Amino acid sequence: MWPYFAPEAAYIPIESEHIPTNELAVQGGACIEATDAHVGRVDEFLVNPGNDHITHLVLHDGHLWRQKKIAIPISQVDRIEENTVWLKLDKKSIEELPAMPIHRGKAKKV
């Protein structure tokens, strides 16, 4: 009763990931580090539809007006620690990889 009110206990969801043995987990937004500098974040993954294996990490680079996406072959990943992907490539090598087109949806007129 008022003024003595005990608030309900806060609900805290417990999240757990089930990662198979000898497998790694990477989430979108993870940091990508080249051998010589931070280069961006994981934007998405490209997957081989035949076997559902990840073939490329997509690096989102740039700012509002000069954005580009670069597909980095999974073979160029050196290691994954916590929320960071370490590459075998340096920043210059990554800049030489071809950029992917960025498609944006158009707003519908009502």
N, CA, C and O atoms as a Tinker XYZ file with bonds, in Angstrom:
   440  protein
     1  N      0.840000   -1.184000    0.000000    73     2
     2  CA     0.000000    0.000000    0.000000    64     1     3
     3  C      0.877000    1.236000    0.000000    63     2     4     5
     4  O      2.030000    1.218000    0.433000    81     3
     5  N      0.302000    2.283000   -0.490000    73     3     6
     6  CA     1.015000    3.539000   -0.592000    64     5     7
     7  C      1.255000    4.089000    0.796000    63     6     8     9
     8  O      0.327000    3.958000    1.594000    81     7
     9  N      2.311000    4.658000    1.183000    73     7    10
    10  CA     3.513000    4.993000    0.424000    64     9    11
    11  C      4.533000    3.862000    0.458000    63    10    12    13
    12  O      5.657000    4.025000   -0.017000    81    11
    13  N      4.154000    2.736000    1.009000    73    11    14
    14  CA     5.088000    1.619000    1.075000    64    13    15
    15  C      4.782000    0.649000   -0.050000    63    14    16    17
    16  O      3.848000   -0.149000    0.036000    81    15
    17  N      5.575000    0.727000   -1.100000    73    15    18
    18  CA     5.329000   -0.097000   -2.276000    64    17    19
    19  C      6.624000   -0.798000   -2.663000    63    18    20    21
    20  O      7.653000   -0.152000   -2.864000    81    19
    21  N      6.568000   -2.087000   -2.763000    73    19    22
    22  CA     7.746000   -2.844000   -3.193000    64    21    23
    23  C      7.630000   -3.083000   -4.693000    63    22    24    25
    24  O      6.701000   -3.755000   -5.141000    81    23
    25  N      8.566000   -2.538000   -5.478000    73    23    26
    26  CA     8.477000   -2.741000   -6.927000    64    25    27
    27  C      8.708000   -4.215000   -7.277000    63    26    28    29
    28  O      9.381000   -4.950000   -6.555000    81    27
    29  N      8.130000   -4.611000   -8.397000    73    27    30
    30  CA     8.313000   -5.983000   -8.850000    64    29    31
    31  C      9.769000   -6.196000   -9.241000    63    30    32    33
    32  O     10.453000   -5.265000   -9.665000    81    31
    33  N     10.225000   -7.410000   -9.096000    73    31    34
    34  CA    11.603000   -7.726000   -9.480000    64    33    35
    35  C     11.770000   -7.528000  -10.981000    63    34    36    37
    36  O     10.897000   -7.898000  -11.766000    81    35
    37  N     12.884000   -6.948000  -11.367000    73    35    38
    38  CA    13.153000   -6.721000  -12.788000    64    37    39
    39  C     13.380000   -8.052000  -13.491000    63    38    40    41
    40  O     14.059000   -8.938000  -12.971000    81    39
    41  N     12.805000   -8.177000  -14.673000    73    39    42
    42  CA    12.981000   -9.389000  -15.468000    64    41    43
    43  C     14.253000   -9.228000  -16.290000    63    42    44    45
    44  O     14.376000   -8.286000  -17.073000    81    43
    45  N     15.182000  -10.132000  -16.115000    73    43    46
    46  CA    16.439000  -10.095000  -16.861000    64    45    47
    47  C     16.505000  -11.347000  -17.728000    63    46    48    49
    48  O     16.654000  -12.457000  -17.217000    81    47
    49  N     16.392000  -11.159000  -19.058000    73    47    50
    50  CA    16.451000  -12.342000  -19.920000    64    49    51
    51  C     17.867000  -12.918000  -19.961000    63    50    52    53
    52  O     18.851000  -12.178000  -19.929000    81    51
    53  N     17.953000  -14.214000  -20.031000    73    51    54
    54  CA    19.252000  -14.881000  -20.131000    64    53    55
    55  C     19.419000  -15.332000  -21.569000    63    54    56    57
    56  O     18.615000  -16.099000  -22.098000    81    55
    57  N     20.484000  -14.838000  -22.190000    73    55    58
    58  CA    20.756000  -15.202000  -23.571000    64    57    59
    59  C     21.937000  -16.163000  -23.607000    63    58    60    61
    60  O     22.935000  -15.968000  -22.914000    81    59
    61  N     21.811000  -17.180000  -24.408000    73    59    62
    62  CA    22.933000  -18.095000  -24.580000    64    61    63
    63  C     23.009000  -18.487000  -26.044000    63    62    64    65
    64  O     21.994000  -18.587000  -26.734000    81    63
    65  N     24.225000  -18.705000  -26.501000    73    63    66
    66  CA    24.438000  -19.127000  -27.873000    64    65    67
    67  C     24.903000  -20.573000  -27.857000    63    66    68    69
    68  O     25.698000  -20.973000  -27.007000    81    67
    69  N     24.410000  -21.338000  -28.789000    73    67    70
    70  CA    24.812000  -22.726000  -28.921000    64    69    71
    71  C     25.697000  -22.832000  -30.148000    63    70    72    73
    72  O     25.210000  -22.979000  -31.269000    81    71
    73  N     26.996000  -22.756000  -29.928000    73    71    74
    74  CA    27.965000  -22.784000  -31.014000    64    73    75
    75  C     28.599000  -24.168000  -31.042000    63    74    76    77
    76  O     29.139000  -24.628000  -30.036000    81    75
    77  N     28.533000  -24.830000  -32.193000    73    75    78
    78  CA    29.122000  -26.175000  -32.274000    64    77    79
    79  C     30.622000  -26.160000  -31.974000    63    78    80    81
    80  O     31.293000  -25.143000  -32.153000    81    79
    81  N     31.126000  -27.285000  -31.522000    73    79    82
    82  CA    32.541000  -27.434000  -31.233000    64    81    83
    83  C     33.357000  -27.140000  -32.488000    63    82    84    85
    84  O     32.958000  -27.509000  -33.592000    81    83
    85  N     34.491000  -26.480000  -32.320000    73    83    86
    86  CA    35.400000  -26.104000  -33.409000    64    85    87
    87  C     34.801000  -25.102000  -34.387000    63    86    88    89
    88  O     35.282000  -24.987000  -35.514000    81    87
    89  N     33.772000  -24.380000  -33.985000    73    87    90
    90  CA    33.165000  -23.339000  -34.806000    64    89    91
    91  C     33.295000  -22.012000  -34.076000    63    90    92    93
    92  O     33.494000  -21.986000  -32.861000    81    91
    93  N     33.183000  -20.908000  -34.811000    73    91    94
    94  CA    33.256000  -19.573000  -34.234000    64    93    95
    95  C     31.978000  -18.815000  -34.543000    63    94    96    97
    96  O     31.278000  -19.139000  -35.502000    81    95
    97  N     31.673000  -17.821000  -33.745000    73    95    98
    98  CA    30.495000  -16.992000  -33.971000    64    97    99
    99  C     30.933000  -15.548000  -34.179000    63    98   100   101
   100  O     31.763000  -15.021000  -33.439000    81    99
   101  N     30.365000  -14.926000  -35.190000    73    99   102
   102  CA    30.621000  -13.512000  -35.475000    64   101   103
   103  C     29.272000  -12.851000  -35.665000    63   102   104   105
   104  O     28.399000  -13.388000  -36.347000    81   103
   105  N     29.102000  -11.687000  -35.063000    73   103   106
   106  CA    27.855000  -10.965000  -35.212000    64   105   107
   107  C     28.076000   -9.736000  -36.065000    63   106   108   109
   108  O     29.177000   -9.186000  -36.118000    81   107
   109  N     27.022000   -9.314000  -36.728000    73   107   110
   110  CA    27.080000   -8.060000  -37.457000    64   109   111
   111  C     27.442000   -6.950000  -36.491000    63   110   112   113
   112  O     26.969000   -6.931000  -35.355000    81   111
   113  N     28.285000   -6.018000  -36.940000    73   111   114
   114  CA    28.723000   -4.930000  -36.083000    64   113   115
   115  C     30.048000   -5.203000  -35.400000    63   114   116   117
   116  O     30.595000   -4.321000  -34.738000    81   115
   117  N     30.577000   -6.419000  -35.550000    73   115   118
   118  CA    31.872000   -6.745000  -34.946000    64   117   119
   119  C     32.963000   -5.891000  -35.596000    63   118   120   121
   120  O     32.885000   -5.593000  -36.788000    81   119
   121  N     33.965000   -5.501000  -34.834000    73   119   122
   122  CA    35.083000   -4.700000  -35.351000    64   121   123
   123  C     35.929000   -5.538000  -36.295000    63   122   124   125
   124  O     36.115000   -6.737000  -36.086000    81   123
   125  N     36.442000   -4.886000  -37.347000    73   123   126
   126  CA    37.364000   -5.547000  -38.265000    64   125   127
   127  C     38.692000   -4.819000  -38.175000    63   126   128   129
   128  O     38.770000   -3.606000  -38.372000    81   127
   129  N     39.748000   -5.590000  -37.870000    73   127   130
   130  CA    41.097000   -5.038000  -37.733000    64   129   131
   131  C     42.004000   -5.620000  -38.819000    63   130   132   133
   132  O     42.106000   -6.838000  -38.964000    81   131
   133  N     42.655000   -4.747000  -39.574000    73   131   134
   134  CA    43.675000   -5.181000  -40.528000    64   133   135
   135  C     44.964000   -5.398000  -39.737000    63   134   136   137
   136  O     44.991000   -5.191000  -38.524000    81   135
   137  N     46.028000   -5.811000  -40.418000    73   135   138
   138  CA    47.289000   -6.039000  -39.722000    64   137   139
   139  C     47.887000   -4.743000  -39.201000    63   138   140   141
   140  O     48.718000   -4.760000  -38.293000    81   139
   141  N     47.462000   -3.602000  -39.779000    73   139   142
   142  CA    48.065000   -2.330000  -39.396000    64   141   143
   143  C     47.089000   -1.267000  -38.889000    63   142   144   145
   144  O     47.529000   -0.190000  -38.486000    81   143
   145  N     45.790000   -1.532000  -38.897000    73   143   146
   146  CA    44.835000   -0.497000  -38.458000    64   145   147
   147  C     43.421000   -1.064000  -38.357000    63   146   148   149
   148  O     43.114000   -2.124000  -38.902000    81   147
   149  N     42.574000   -0.330000  -37.645000    73   147   150
   150  CA    41.139000   -0.629000  -37.607000    64   149   151
   151  C     40.559000   -0.189000  -38.952000    63   150   152   153
   152  O     40.859000    0.908000  -39.424000    81   151
   153  N     39.731000   -1.038000  -39.574000    73   151   154
   154  CA    39.210000   -0.696000  -40.897000    64   153   155
   155  C     37.696000   -0.588000  -40.962000    63   154   156   157
   156  O     37.172000   -0.123000  -41.974000    81   155
   157  N     36.980000   -0.991000  -39.938000    73   155   158
   158  CA    35.530000   -0.852000  -39.973000    64   157   159
   159  C     34.825000   -1.918000  -39.162000    63   158   160   161
   160  O     35.372000   -2.473000  -38.208000    81   159
   161  N     33.579000   -2.192000  -39.574000    73   159   162
   162  CA    32.738000   -3.153000  -38.868000    64   161   163
   163  C     32.108000   -4.130000  -39.855000    63   162   164   165
   164  O     31.941000   -3.822000  -41.035000    81   163
   165  N     31.765000   -5.307000  -39.352000    73   163   166
   166  CA    31.075000   -6.302000  -40.180000    64   165   167
   167  C     29.664000   -5.797000  -40.429000    63   166   168   169
   168  O     28.919000   -5.511000  -39.492000    81   167
   169  N     29.301000   -5.689000  -41.718000    73   167   170
   170  CA    27.961000   -5.231000  -42.069000    64   169   171
   171  C     27.035000   -6.414000  -42.328000    63   170   172   173
   172  O     25.889000   -6.432000  -41.879000    81   171
   173  N     27.549000   -7.399000  -43.057000    73   171   174
   174  CA    26.757000   -8.583000  -43.368000    64   173   175
   175  C     27.694000   -9.703000  -43.805000    63   174   176   177
   176  O     28.914000   -9.542000  -43.799000    81   175
   177  N     27.111000  -10.838000  -44.183000    73   175   178
   178  CA    27.881000  -12.003000  -44.616000    64   177   179
   179  C     27.360000  -12.463000  -45.966000    63   178   180   181
   180  O     26.171000  -12.329000  -46.254000    81   179
   181  N     28.245000  -13.004000  -46.795000    73   179   182
   182  CA    27.824000  -13.644000  -48.038000    64   181   183
   183  C     27.928000  -15.147000  -47.811000    63   182   184   185
   184  O     28.939000  -15.638000  -47.308000    81   183
   185  N     26.879000  -15.873000  -48.185000    73   183   186
   186  CA    26.781000  -17.295000  -47.885000    64   185   187
   187  C     26.639000  -18.089000  -49.180000    63   186   188   189
   188  O     25.890000  -17.700000  -50.077000    81   187
   189  N     27.356000  -19.196000  -49.271000    73   187   190
   190  CA    27.237000  -20.113000  -50.397000    64   189   191
   191  C     25.922000  -20.872000  -50.225000    63   190   192   193
   192  O     25.771000  -21.600000  -49.244000    81   191
   193  N     24.961000  -20.725000  -51.153000    73   191   194
   194  CA    23.671000  -21.401000  -50.982000    64   193   195
   195  C     23.761000  -22.920000  -51.083000    63   194   196   197
   196  O     22.858000  -23.622000  -50.627000    81   195
   197  N     24.834000  -23.435000  -51.672000    73   195   198
   198  CA    24.980000  -24.886000  -51.815000    64   197   199
   199  C     25.279000  -25.588000  -50.517000    63   198   200   201
   200  O     24.798000  -26.698000  -50.287000    81   199
   201  N     26.085000  -24.947000  -49.639000    73   199   202
   202  CA    26.449000  -25.614000  -48.381000    64   201   203
   203  C     26.217000  -24.744000  -47.143000    63   202   204   205
   204  O     26.539000  -25.155000  -46.028000    81   203
   205  N     25.666000  -23.558000  -47.331000    73   203   206
   206  CA    25.355000  -22.621000  -46.234000    64   205   207
   207  C     26.586000  -22.180000  -45.454000    63   206   208   209
   208  O     26.462000  -21.807000  -44.288000    81   207
   209  N     27.768000  -22.211000  -46.062000    73   207   210
   210  CA    28.980000  -21.716000  -45.418000    64   209   211
   211  C     29.202000  -20.258000  -45.786000    63   210   212   213
   212  O     28.912000  -19.837000  -46.906000    81   211
   213  N     29.716000  -19.496000  -44.839000    73   211   214
   214  CA    30.047000  -18.096000  -45.096000    64   213   215
   215  C     31.267000  -18.050000  -46.015000    63   214   216   217
   216  O     32.280000  -18.693000  -45.740000    81   215
   217  N     31.167000  -17.289000  -47.105000    73   215   218
   218  CA    32.282000  -17.163000  -48.038000    64   217   219
   219  C     33.001000  -15.824000  -47.895000    63   218   220   221
   220  O     34.203000  -15.734000  -48.145000    81   219
   221  N     32.263000  -14.778000  -47.491000    73   219   222
   222  CA    32.837000  -13.440000  -47.374000    64   221   223
   223  C     32.216000  -12.693000  -46.191000    63   222   224   225
   224  O     31.050000  -12.895000  -45.854000    81   223
   225  N     33.014000  -11.833000  -45.576000    73   223   226
   226  CA    32.512000  -10.827000  -44.639000    64   225   227
   227  C     32.358000   -9.549000  -45.437000    63   226   228   229
   228  O     33.203000   -9.248000  -46.281000    81   227
   229  N     31.320000   -8.801000  -45.199000    73   227   230
   230  CA    31.149000   -7.539000  -45.905000    64   229   231
   231  C     31.477000   -6.408000  -44.940000    63   230   232   233
   232  O     30.837000   -6.239000  -43.902000    81   231
   233  N     32.492000   -5.641000  -45.316000    73   231   234
   234  CA    32.955000   -4.493000  -44.544000    64   233   235
   235  C     32.212000   -3.269000  -45.031000    63   234   236   237
   236  O     32.222000   -2.970000  -46.225000    81   235
   237  N     31.571000   -2.562000  -44.128000    73   235   238
   238  CA    30.916000   -1.299000  -44.458000    64   237   239
   239  C     31.897000   -0.194000  -44.107000    63   238   240   241
   240  O     32.302000   -0.052000  -42.953000    81   239
   241  N     32.271000    0.576000  -45.098000    73   239   242
   242  CA    33.301000    1.591000  -44.929000    64   241   243
   243  C     32.752000    2.944000  -45.368000    63   242   244   245
   244  O     31.926000    3.017000  -46.278000    81   243
   245  N     33.204000    3.997000  -44.733000    73   243   246
   246  CA    32.838000    5.336000  -45.163000    64   245   247
   247  C     31.799000    5.979000  -44.280000    63   246   248   249
   248  O     31.402000    5.447000  -43.243000    81   247
   249  N     31.370000    7.149000  -44.730000    73   247   250
   250  CA    30.390000    7.945000  -44.001000    64   249   251
   251  C     29.186000    8.209000  -44.894000    63   250   252   253
   252  O     29.070000    7.614000  -45.965000    81   251
   253  N     28.325000    9.061000  -44.485000    73   251   254
   254  CA    27.036000    9.294000  -45.117000    64   253   255
   255  C     27.108000    9.449000  -46.636000    63   254   256   257
   256  O     26.326000    8.811000  -47.341000    81   255
   257  N     28.011000   10.267000  -47.163000    73   255   258
   258  CA    28.029000   10.525000  -48.603000    64   257   259
   259  C     29.021000    9.661000  -49.372000    63   258   260   261
   260  O     28.897000    9.530000  -50.590000    81   259
   261  N     29.965000    9.089000  -48.719000    73   259   262
   262  CA    30.985000    8.304000  -49.411000    64   261   263
   263  C     31.061000    6.899000  -48.815000    63   262   264   265
   264  O     32.095000    6.485000  -48.291000    81   263
   265  N     29.959000    6.186000  -48.905000    73   263   266
   266  CA    29.906000    4.844000  -48.340000    64   265   267
   267  C     30.250000    3.796000  -49.393000    63   266   268   269
   268  O     29.964000    3.971000  -50.577000    81   267
   269  N     30.856000    2.722000  -48.952000    73   267   270
   270  CA    31.082000    1.581000  -49.832000    64   269   271
   271  C     31.119000    0.324000  -48.986000    63   270   272   273
   272  O     31.391000    0.358000  -47.786000    81   271
   273  N     30.837000   -0.785000  -49.649000    73   271   274
   274  CA    30.906000   -2.089000  -49.004000    64   273   275
   275  C     31.964000   -2.896000  -49.734000    63   274   276   277
   276  O     32.036000   -2.879000  -50.963000    81   275
   277  N     32.783000   -3.603000  -48.970000    73   275   278
   278  CA    33.852000   -4.406000  -49.536000    64   277   279
   279  C     33.699000   -5.840000  -49.041000    63   278   280   281
   280  O     33.598000   -6.083000  -47.838000    81   279
   281  N     33.684000   -6.789000  -49.981000    73   279   282
   282  CA    33.583000   -8.208000  -49.623000    64   281   283
   283  C     34.986000   -8.743000  -49.361000    63   282   284   285
   284  O     35.850000   -8.696000  -50.237000    81   283
   285  N     35.202000   -9.243000  -48.166000    73   283   286
   286  CA    36.501000   -9.794000  -47.784000    64   285   287
   287  C     36.372000  -11.313000  -47.705000    63   286   288   289
   288  O     35.568000  -11.822000  -46.924000    81   287
   289  N     37.159000  -12.049000  -48.510000    73   287   290
   290  CA    37.069000  -13.519000  -48.479000    64   289   291
   291  C     37.344000  -14.058000  -47.074000    63   290   292   293
   292  O     38.238000  -13.574000  -46.379000    81   291
   293  N     36.587000  -15.037000  -46.677000    73   291   294
   294  CA    36.736000  -15.623000  -45.346000    64   293   295
   295  C     38.120000  -16.234000  -45.169000    63   294   296   297
   296  O     38.589000  -16.376000  -44.040000    81   295
   297  N     38.781000  -16.599000  -46.266000    73   295   298
   298  CA    40.134000  -17.152000  -46.194000    64   297   299
   299  C     41.145000  -16.115000  -45.702000    63   298   300   301
   300  O     42.251000  -16.479000  -45.303000    81   299
   301  N     40.785000  -14.828000  -45.724000    73   299   302
   302  CA    41.674000  -13.774000  -45.278000    64   301   303
   303  C     41.475000  -13.411000  -43.803000    63   302   304   305
   304  O     42.087000  -12.466000  -43.307000    81   303
   305  N     40.619000  -14.164000  -43.105000    73   303   306
   306  CA    40.434000  -13.969000  -41.667000    64   305   307
   307  C     41.532000  -14.725000  -40.932000    63   306   308   309
   308  O     41.694000  -15.933000  -41.104000    81   307
   309  N     42.277000  -14.003000  -40.118000    73   307   310
   310  CA    43.367000  -14.611000  -39.345000    64   309   311
   311  C     42.826000  -15.270000  -38.085000    63   310   312   313
   312  O     43.125000  -16.429000  -37.796000    81   311
   313  N     42.019000  -14.508000  -37.333000    73   311   314
   314  CA    41.455000  -15.045000  -36.096000    64   313   315
   315  C     40.257000  -14.185000  -35.682000    63   314   316   317
   316  O     40.066000  -13.072000  -36.173000    81   315
   317  N     39.468000  -14.730000  -34.776000    73   315   318
   318  CA    38.316000  -14.012000  -34.233000    64   317   319
   319  C     38.422000  -14.081000  -32.726000    63   318   320   321
   320  O     38.534000  -15.163000  -32.149000    81   319
   321  N     38.387000  -12.917000  -32.085000    73   319   322
   322  CA    38.449000  -12.829000  -30.626000    64   321   323
   323  C     37.354000  -11.895000  -30.148000    63   322   324   325
   324  O     37.199000  -10.785000  -30.659000    81   323
   325  N     36.597000  -12.354000  -29.164000    73   323   326
   326  CA    35.506000  -11.561000  -28.600000    64   325   327
   327  C     34.637000  -11.016000  -29.729000    63   326   328   329
   328  O     34.010000  -11.787000  -30.456000    81   327
   329  N     34.595000   -9.697000  -29.879000    73   327   330
   330  CA    33.767000   -9.064000  -30.906000    64   329   331
   331  C     34.652000   -8.399000  -31.959000    63   330   332   333
   332  O     34.316000   -7.335000  -32.480000    81   331
   333  N     35.795000   -9.038000  -32.271000    73   331   334
   334  CA    36.753000   -8.484000  -33.224000    64   333   335
   335  C     37.216000   -9.555000  -34.204000    63   334   336   337
   336  O     37.546000  -10.676000  -33.816000    81   335
   337  N     37.232000   -9.184000  -35.485000    73   335   338
   338  CA    37.733000  -10.053000  -36.541000    64   337   339
   339  C     39.090000   -9.499000  -36.978000    63   338   340   341
   340  O     39.186000   -8.345000  -37.395000    81   339
   341  N     40.130000  -10.317000  -36.884000    73   339   342
   342  CA    41.481000   -9.920000  -37.283000    64   341   343
   343  C     41.767000  -10.503000  -38.656000    63   342   344   345
   344  O     41.579000  -11.699000  -38.878000    81   343
   345  N     42.223000   -9.657000  -39.583000    73   343   346
   346  CA    42.484000  -10.080000  -40.954000    64   345   347
   347  C     43.967000  -10.322000  -41.203000    63   346   348   349
   348  O     44.822000   -9.871000  -40.442000    81   347
   349  N     44.255000  -11.047000  -42.288000    73   347   350
   350  CA    45.627000  -11.268000  -42.739000    64   349   351
   351  C     46.077000  -10.144000  -43.673000    63   350   352   353
   352  O     47.237000  -10.109000  -44.085000    81   351
   353  N     45.177000   -9.238000  -44.003000    73   351   354
   354  CA    45.439000   -8.163000  -44.957000    64   353   355
   355  C     45.782000   -6.856000  -44.249000    63   354   356   357
   356  O     45.348000   -6.621000  -43.121000    81   355
   357  N     46.568000   -6.005000  -44.919000    73   355   358
   358  CA    46.791000   -4.665000  -44.400000    64   357   359
   359  C     45.753000   -3.719000  -45.009000    63   358   360   361
   360  O     45.014000   -4.098000  -45.917000    81   359
   361  N     45.707000   -2.503000  -44.505000    73   359   362
   362  CA    44.691000   -1.545000  -44.930000    64   361   363
   363  C     44.769000   -1.254000  -46.430000    63   362   364   365
   364  O     43.737000   -1.129000  -47.090000    81   363
   365  N     45.974000   -1.146000  -46.968000    73   363   366
   366  CA    46.142000   -0.857000  -48.395000    64   365   367
   367  C     45.569000   -1.991000  -49.248000    63   366   368   369
   368  O     44.917000   -1.729000  -50.259000    81   367
   369  N     45.799000   -3.232000  -48.860000    73   367   370
   370  CA    45.269000   -4.387000  -49.598000    64   369   371
   371  C     43.744000   -4.401000  -49.572000    63   370   372   373
   372  O     43.110000   -4.765000  -50.562000    81   371
   373  N     43.163000   -4.015000  -48.467000    73   371   374
   374  CA    41.700000   -3.975000  -48.351000    64   373   375
   375  C     41.131000   -2.890000  -49.257000    63   374   376   377
   376  O     40.099000   -3.093000  -49.896000    81   375
   377  N     41.797000   -1.739000  -49.316000    73   375   378
   378  CA    41.334000   -0.643000  -50.174000    64   377   379
   379  C     41.379000   -1.024000  -51.649000    63   378   380   381
   380  O     40.629000   -0.464000  -52.449000    81   379
   381  N     42.243000   -1.964000  -52.025000    73   379   382
   382  CA    42.363000   -2.397000  -53.417000    64   381   383
   383  C     41.302000   -3.429000  -53.804000    63   382   384   385
   384  O     41.119000   -3.703000  -54.990000    81   383
   385  N     40.603000   -4.000000  -52.829000    73   383   386
   386  CA    39.533000   -4.951000  -53.139000    64   385   387
   387  C     38.377000   -4.193000  -53.794000    63   386   388   389
   388  O     38.148000   -3.026000  -53.478000    81   387
   389  N     37.644000   -4.849000  -54.708000    73   387   390
   390  CA    36.535000   -4.152000  -55.382000    64   389   391
   391  C     35.392000   -3.853000  -54.417000    63   390   392   393
   392  O     35.088000   -4.637000  -53.518000    81   391
   393  N     34.774000   -2.703000  -54.630000    73   391   394
   394  CA    33.620000   -2.303000  -53.817000    64   393   395
   395  C     32.355000   -2.936000  -54.382000    63   394   396   397
   396  O     32.246000   -3.164000  -55.587000    81   395
   397  N     31.405000   -3.216000  -53.503000    73   395   398
   398  CA    30.110000   -3.758000  -53.903000    64   397   399
   399  C     29.128000   -2.595000  -53.995000    63   398   400   401
   400  O     29.240000   -1.639000  -53.228000    81   399
   401  N     28.167000   -2.655000  -54.917000    73   399   402
   402  CA    27.175000   -1.578000  -54.969000    64   401   403
   403  C     26.286000   -1.604000  -53.734000    63   402   404   405
   404  O     25.963000   -2.673000  -53.215000    81   403
   405  N     25.893000   -0.428000  -53.268000    73   403   406
   406  CA    24.979000   -0.317000  -52.130000    64   405   407
   407  C     23.617000    0.011000  -52.672000    63   406   408   409
   408  O     23.431000    1.038000  -53.325000    81   407
   409  N     22.648000   -0.866000  -52.403000    73   407   410
   410  CA    21.287000   -0.651000  -52.873000    64   409   411
   411  C     20.448000   -0.109000  -51.741000    63   410   412   413
   412  O     20.472000   -0.636000  -50.628000    81   411
   413  N     19.723000    0.920000  -52.020000    73   411   414
   414  CA    18.846000    1.514000  -51.019000    64   413   415
   415  C     17.413000    1.406000  -51.522000    63   414   416   417
   416  O     17.132000    1.610000  -52.703000    81   415
   417  N     16.520000    1.084000  -50.603000    73   415   418
   418  CA    15.110000    1.027000  -50.969000    64   417   419
   419  C     14.555000    2.440000  -51.123000    63   418   420   421
   420  O     15.001000    3.365000  -50.444000    81   419
   421  N     13.592000    2.601000  -52.006000    73   419   422
   422  CA    12.981000    3.915000  -52.217000    64   421   423
   423  C     11.703000    4.004000  -51.379000    63   422   424   425
   424  O     10.980000    3.024000  -51.201000    81   423
   425  N     11.461000    5.177000  -50.888000    73   423   426
   426  CA    10.257000    5.402000  -50.097000    64   425   427
   427  C      9.034000    5.329000  -51.009000    63   426   428   429
   428  O      9.061000    5.837000  -52.130000    81   427
   429  N      7.977000    4.708000  -50.536000    73   427   430
   430  CA     6.753000    4.602000  -51.310000    64   429   431
   431  C      5.951000    5.888000  -51.169000    63   430   432   433
   432  O      5.859000    6.472000  -50.089000    81   431
   433  N      5.377000    6.310000  -52.280000    73   431   434
   434  CA     4.507000    7.491000  -52.244000    64   433   435
   435  C      3.114000    7.046000  -51.860000    63   434   436   437
   436  O      2.602000    6.040000  -52.353000    81   435
   437  N      2.508000    7.819000  -50.965000    73   435   438
   438  CA     1.161000    7.459000  -50.509000    64   437   439
   439  C      0.172000    8.437000  -51.044000    63   438   440
   440  O     -1.024000    8.315000  -50.777000    81   439
